[in-house]
Amino acid sequence: MTNEHPQTATQPAASAHTPAASPNPAALRELLLALADDEFIFGFANSEWTGIAPVLEEDIAFSSLAQDELGHARALYELAAALSGTTADALAYGRPPEGFRCAQLVERPRGDWAYSVMRQFLYDTADAVRLHSLRASSYAPLAQTVAGIVREEKYHLLHGQTWLARLAEGGTEARARQAAAFDALWADALALFEPVEGEDLLLAAGVLAEPWAALQQRWIGQLEEPLRRYGLPFPFEEQGALWHPLVAPAYGGRRGLRSPSFQPLYDTITSVYRIDPGAQW
Amino acid sequence: MTTLSEDAIWSTLAEVPDPELPHISLVDLGVILRVELDAPARRARVLLMPTFLGCPALQLMREQIAERLALLGLDAQVEVTMEQIWTSDRISESGRSKLAAAGIAPPAPNSTASGHSALIPLLESARCPHCGSRDTTMESLFGPTLCRAIAHCRSCRQPFEQFKPI
């Protein structure tokens, strides 16, 4: 996925910004892989619409979304690779399926159009929440990379927002498919905020500014208004100051638990690498 | 061989076109953060800021910079940096004029307006590069490259491309 020369690595100098409590390397790796794998696998999933989207603009949109996500994945894999002296390619293509730390949301089959666009809406709103929090990370290379990613995020948000409205204001079939998509998506989407292994260590070192449970609450709070405005189900109950989901999150992805749909996707993504890991393009 | 100076390097870089927007140079685009010259060793270090992180032109930019500086007799190391984050506000005035002349609306300044929800970012309407009207609509947030969107002008009824503000 990258043709960077090792002697001109693109990582910012970490040494200049070493925080007081240096982060636990294993926990940091878990975090970086969770973020990178989400973007990598979601980018791949979005690229499945290239050539077959319902209208040309959406063909271009999903292809561009995919390209953005793969660019973000590369930047994040390079941070993870620098920790262990490996390469972004080796991380993206050279790990076994159980080595992936993505949420299961991103590995599901693309489903119908309503499922894909509402998945994009939920993923990118959640991603925006965590990215904004990560800008305050004490791990400078991550904070810098996230600052670069955040700039591009508004176009993803606008795209998702547009389709939320378009389906909600559409005909009976559009509304029915949108409602079915949300029903199928909630458990997986909530699991985007499944804590990574070692979250307490990352919080102590300031690598994470906030627990992911708090980010999940913020995200739910942000969704309330648009979902209620369009009369869509909002499956949460207010309990004290917290939102309690009425759907159980499908956790496990961050621990490497892969759903059956991951294997065929993995086989496709890694097919060239498995033939020739050192191939030059 | 001419006398080497950092100014000479900047002048050379001002002639290297953006691979995807050849109407403007890398200096117009504002992606060169810093140039460091070691004149006695005839070596230079150029720090390049990525635009969109998935932009495939980045590698090409690095190669073209190294090739052009080699013509000055310099061994150039081109490094991609996140030390400072590029935004479309870094495009120079001359770059903006050249984009408009090529029919691509330059990006509106990044809005610092408050009062909008985190979920609903603001996009200012672009000025039509054909007739100058502000009565334009965004047709597609995504276009032929990651940095361009497709807009439509209600006044002259022409479609046009817009450099996306980021």
Interface residues (C-beta under 8 A of the other chain):
Chain A: N3 T8 T10 P12 E57 I60 A61 S63 S64 L65 Q67 D68 E69 L70 G71 H72 R74 A75 T125 A128 V129 H132 P141 Q144 T145 A147 G148 I149 R151 E152 K154 Y155 L157 L158 H159 Q161 T162 Q222 L223 E225 P226
Chain B: P50 F52 L53 G54 C55 P56 Q59 R62 Q77 V78 E79 V80 T81 M82 E83 I85 W86 T87 S117 A118 L119 I120 P121 L123 E139 S140 L141 F142 G143 P144 L146 A149 I150 K164 I166
